[in-house]
């Protein structure tokens, strides 16, 4: 090949790369513009006042395209698909209880994003903030509002595979004292002390005593439900193949996602209930793979997110294995029932 030919090939390659780059920029710009405009057929969202006090309200992250996308919005719990009041506060993950909220946010920088956790009062004012070491994944507030927890991916970005690591933190919202990682807790597995460099925790859920919590421990290629003791700084394994646990209001059952043999590798889960007294498992009537930490709407009903046209929709299903799933709110994720 002559020098002239090489130059022509180089010029052509640069032109192609420039065209691809321009197309990518235009696509991203068009997508960003579309995000800011309300799409026909979506839920009605208008600015309003959102508080974490009172009862009979459902607060969640709004996923509908438009100027209020990603903001915390509120609807009557009896009409979850109805018009939404938008708070102006944007969160990637959210939960609230007893007038306290936790909001996991992205902080957009010139080169890359960083993340933080905001502790909110009942009027959504920030009372404390903490750095989060990776992509936010799960968030929970204890029934009393005295504790908050979050999970972040610090390696990888999906629970479906095995090549990921997580960091689970718990903070006392009264004192601001932070436990940055549950990996500092002593592990008791099958009645014996256990140590492993590959231990990962995620999906914290709290009991009402401000001492006991449950979470997922992954180690040695297996996942476990663990019961944690904040005073003793220990976690004890209770049951295998449990991910993203959610404790029932009466503290007797755990809702969770379970890996089921034979399902696709990128969608391996089904929703189950575990009776903590008998360790009996009950499959729920949701036939699809659920990658979420389900929420107890009440002692009889679970609420969770599944992929939808705007990113995610909320569904509910009976907690006793009966019935069938029902979509209750489109374009929504990270719900919290108040009261």
C-alpha positions in Angstrom: 0.0 0.0 0.0 1.3 3.4 -1.0 1.7 6.4 1.4 -1.2 8.1 -0.5 -3.4 5.0 0.1 -2.6 4.9 3.7 -3.5 8.5 4.1 -6.8 8.0 2.3 -7.6 5.0 4.6 -6.7 7.1 7.7 -8.9 10.0 6.5 -11.8 7.7 5.8 -11.5 6.0 9.2 -11.4 9.4 11.0 -14.5 10.5 9.0 -16.4 7.4 10.0 -15.4 7.8 13.7 -16.5 11.4 13.6 -19.8 10.5 12.1 -20.4 7.8 14.7 -19.5 10.2 17.5 -21.8 12.9 16.1 -24.7 10.4 15.8 -24.1 9.3 19.4 -24.1 12.9 20.6 -27.3 13.7 18.6 -29.0 10.6 19.9 -28.1 11.4 23.5 -29.3 15.0 23.1 -32.6 13.9 21.6 -33.1 11.3 24.4 -32.3 13.9 27.0 -34.8 16.3 25.4 -37.4 13.6 25.3 -36.9 12.9 29.0 -37.9 16.5 29.7 -41.2 16.4 27.8 -44.3 14.7 29.0 -45.4 11.8 26.8 -49.0 11.2 26.0 -50.6 8.3 27.9 -48.4 8.6 30.9 -49.5 9.5 34.5 -50.3 13.1 35.3 -47.5 14.7 37.4 -47.7 18.3 38.8 -45.6 20.1 41.4 -46.9 19.8 44.9 -46.1 19.3 48.5 -44.8 15.9 49.6 -44.3 15.1 53.3 -43.4 11.9 55.1 -45.9 12.3 57.9 -49.5 11.3 58.0 -51.1 8.1 56.6 -52.8 6.8 53.5 -50.1 8.1 51.1 -47.7 6.3 48.8 -44.4 8.0 47.9 -42.1 6.7 45.2 -39.6 7.7 42.5 -41.5 8.9 39.5 -40.2 7.3 36.2 -42.5 9.0 33.7 -40.8 11.1 31.0 -41.1 14.8 31.7 -39.8 17.6 33.8 -40.5 15.6 37.0 -38.8 12.3 36.1 -36.8 10.8 39.0 -38.5 13.1 41.6 -40.2 11.8 44.7 -43.9 11.9 44.1 -46.9 11.2 46.3 -50.3 9.7 45.5 -53.2 8.4 47.7 -52.4 4.8 48.7 -55.9 3.9 47.7 -55.3 5.3 44.2 -51.7 4.4 43.4 -52.2 5.0 39.6 -53.7 8.4 40.1 -52.3 12.0 39.6 -49.0 12.6 41.3 -47.7 15.5 43.4 -44.0 16.0 42.6 -41.6 17.1 45.3 -38.7 18.4 43.3 -36.3 16.1 45.1 -34.6 13.5 42.8 -33.6 10.1 44.1 -32.3 6.9 42.5 -33.5 4.8 45.5 -35.8 5.8 48.3 -37.6 4.5 51.4 -39.2 6.1 54.4 -40.9 5.3 57.7 -42.1 7.2 60.8 -41.3 10.6 59.2 -37.7 9.7 58.3 -36.5 9.1 54.7 -33.4 7.9 52.9 -32.7 9.2 49.4 -29.8 7.8 47.3 -28.6 10.3 44.7 -26.2 10.6 41.9 -23.9 13.7 41.9 -23.1 14.3 38.2 -19.5 15.4 37.7 -17.6 16.5 34.6 -15.9 13.1 34.2 -17.9 10.6 36.2 -20.8 10.4 38.7 -20.4 10.0 42.5 -23.2 9.0 44.8 -24.5 10.0 48.2 -27.2 9.1 50.8 -29.4 11.9 52.2 -31.2 11.4 55.5 -34.5 13.3 55.2 -36.9 14.7 57.8 -40.7 14.6 57.3 -40.6 17.7 55.1 -37.9 16.2 52.8 -35.2 18.5 54.2 -31.7 17.0 54.4 -30.6 16.5 58.0 -27.4 14.4 57.1 -25.5 13.2 54.1 -23.0 10.4 53.5 -20.8 9.3 50.6 -21.9 6.1 48.9 -19.0 4.1 47.4 -20.8 2.9 44.3 -24.0 2.6 42.3 -27.0 2.6 44.7 -29.1 -0.5 44.8 -31.3 -0.9 47.9 -32.5 1.4 50.6 -34.5 0.9 53.8 -35.6 2.8 56.9 -36.5 1.0 60.2 -40.2 1.0 61.3 -39.2 3.5 64.1 -37.3 5.8 61.6 -34.3 5.5 63.9 -32.1 3.5 61.5 -31.5 3.7 57.7 -29.6 1.3 55.4 -28.4 1.3 51.9 -26.6 -1.0 49.5 -24.3 -0.1 46.6 -22.5 -2.0 43.9 -18.8 -1.3 44.3 -17.9 -3.8 41.5 -20.2 -4.9 38.8 -23.8 -3.6 38.4 -26.1 -6.6 38.5 -27.1 -9.3 41.0 -27.8 -11.7 38.1 -24.2 -12.9 37.7 -21.4 -13.7 40.1 -18.9 -11.0 39.2 -20.0 -8.2 41.5 -19.4 -6.9 45.0 -21.5 -4.8 47.3 -21.3 -2.6 50.3 -24.1 -2.4 52.8 -24.2 0.4 55.4 -26.4 1.3 58.4 -26.7 4.6 60.1 -28.4 5.7 63.3 -30.5 8.7 62.2 -30.6 10.1 65.7 -26.9 10.3 66.4 -25.4 10.1 62.8 -23.2 7.2 63.8 -22.4 5.2 60.6 -21.5 1.6 60.2 -20.0 1.9 56.7 -19.9 -1.8 55.9 -21.5 -5.0 57.4 -18.3 -6.8 56.5 -16.9 -5.6 59.9 -19.5 -7.8 61.7 -18.6 -11.2 63.0 -20.3 -14.0 61.0 -21.7 -17.1 62.5 -22.5 -19.7 59.8 -24.2 -23.0 60.7 -23.4 -22.3 64.4 -19.7 -21.7 64.0 -17.6 -18.6 63.5 -16.9 -18.0 59.9 -14.4 -15.7 58.0 -14.1 -15.3 54.3 -12.6 -12.6 52.0 -15.5 -12.9 49.5 -18.3 -12.1 52.0 -20.8 -9.6 50.5 -23.9 -8.2 52.1 -27.0 -6.5 50.6 -30.7 -5.9 51.1 -31.0 -4.9 54.7 -34.4 -5.0 56.4 -35.2 -3.9 60.0 -37.2 -5.3 62.9 -39.1 -2.9 65.1 -36.7 -3.2 68.1 -33.9 -0.9 66.6 -31.5 -3.8 67.2 -32.4 -6.7 64.9 -32.0 -6.7 61.1 -32.0 -9.2 58.3 -29.9 -9.2 55.1 -28.4 -11.3 52.4 -24.9 -12.7 52.8 -23.1 -14.1 49.8 -20.0 -16.2 50.2 -18.5 -19.3 48.6 -20.9 -19.2 45.7 -24.0 -19.3 47.9 -26.4 -16.8 49.4 -27.8 -16.9 53.0 -30.5 -15.1 54.9 -28.7 -13.7 58.0 -30.1 -12.2 61.2 -28.0 -9.3 62.4 -27.6 -7.9 65.9 -26.5 -4.3 66.0 -25.4 -4.4 69.6 -23.4 -7.6 69.3 -22.2 -6.7 65.8 -22.9 -10.2 64.6 -24.8 -11.8 61.8 -26.0 -15.4 61.9 -27.1 -17.5 58.9 -30.7 -18.8 59.0 -31.5 -20.1 55.5 -29.9 -20.6 52.1 -30.8 -19.1 48.7 -32.3 -15.9 50.0 -31.8 -12.5 48.4 -33.1 -9.0 49.1 -35.2 -10.0 52.2 -38.1 -7.9 53.4 -39.5 -8.4 56.9 -43.3 -8.5 57.4 -44.9 -5.9 59.7 -45.5 -8.5 62.4 -41.8 -9.7 62.2 -42.7 -13.4 61.5 -42.1 -13.7 57.7 -39.5 -12.8 55.1 -40.4 -11.9 51.5 -37.4 -12.5 49.2 -36.3 -13.4 45.7 -35.0 -16.9 45.3 -32.8 -18.3 42.5 -34.7 -21.1 40.8 -32.9 -23.8 38.8 -33.7 -23.9 35.1 -34.4 -20.2 34.7 -32.4 -17.9 32.4 -29.1 -16.6 33.9 -30.1 -13.0 33.5 -33.6 -13.6 35.1 -33.1 -16.3 37.7 -35.5 -15.3 40.5 -39.0 -15.9 41.8 -40.7 -14.3 44.8 -41.1 -16.4 47.9 -42.2 -16.1 51.5 -40.2 -17.7 54.4 -41.9 -18.4 57.7 -39.3 -17.6 60.3 -40.8 -19.9 62.9 -41.0 -23.0 60.7 -38.6 -22.1 57.9 -41.3 -23.2 55.4 -41.1 -21.6 52.0 -44.2 -20.5 50.0 -43.8 -19.5 46.3 -45.9 -16.5 45.3 -48.1 -16.2 42.3 -45.8 -13.9 40.3 -44.4 -16.0 37.4 -41.9 -13.4 36.2 -38.3 -12.8 37.5 -38.3 -10.0 40.1 -35.1 -8.2 40.7 -36.3 -6.0 43.6 -36.5 -5.8 47.4 -40.3 -6.4 47.7 -42.2 -4.1 50.1 -45.0 -5.1 52.5 -48.0 -2.9 51.8 -49.8 -4.6 54.7 -49.6 -8.1 56.3 -51.3 -9.6 53.3 -49.8 -7.9 50.2 -46.4 -7.4 48.7 -45.5 -4.6 46.3 -42.5 -4.7 43.9 -41.1 -3.3 40.6 -40.9 -4.9 37.2 -39.5 -3.5 34.0 -42.0 -1.2 32.1 -42.3 1.2 29.3 -40.8 4.1 31.3 -38.3 2.0 33.2 -40.3 0.3 35.9 -43.9 -0.3 37.0 -45.2 -1.3 40.5 -47.1 -4.5 41.0 -48.8 -6.2 44.0 -49.4 -9.8 44.8 -51.0 -11.7 47.8 -48.4 -12.8 50.3 -50.0 -16.3 50.9 -49.3 -17.7 47.4 -52.8 -17.2 46.1 -54.3 -14.8 43.6 -52.4 -13.2 40.7 -50.1 -10.2 40.3 -51.7 -6.8 39.4 -50.1 -3.7 38.1 -50.9 -0.8 40.5 -48.8 2.1 39.2 -46.9 2.7 35.9 -43.6 4.4 35.7 -42.7 4.1 39.4 -40.1 2.5 41.6 -38.8 2.6 45.2 -42.2 2.8 47.0 -42.9 3.7 50.7 -46.3 3.5 52.3 -46.8 6.1 55.0 -48.7 5.5 58.2 
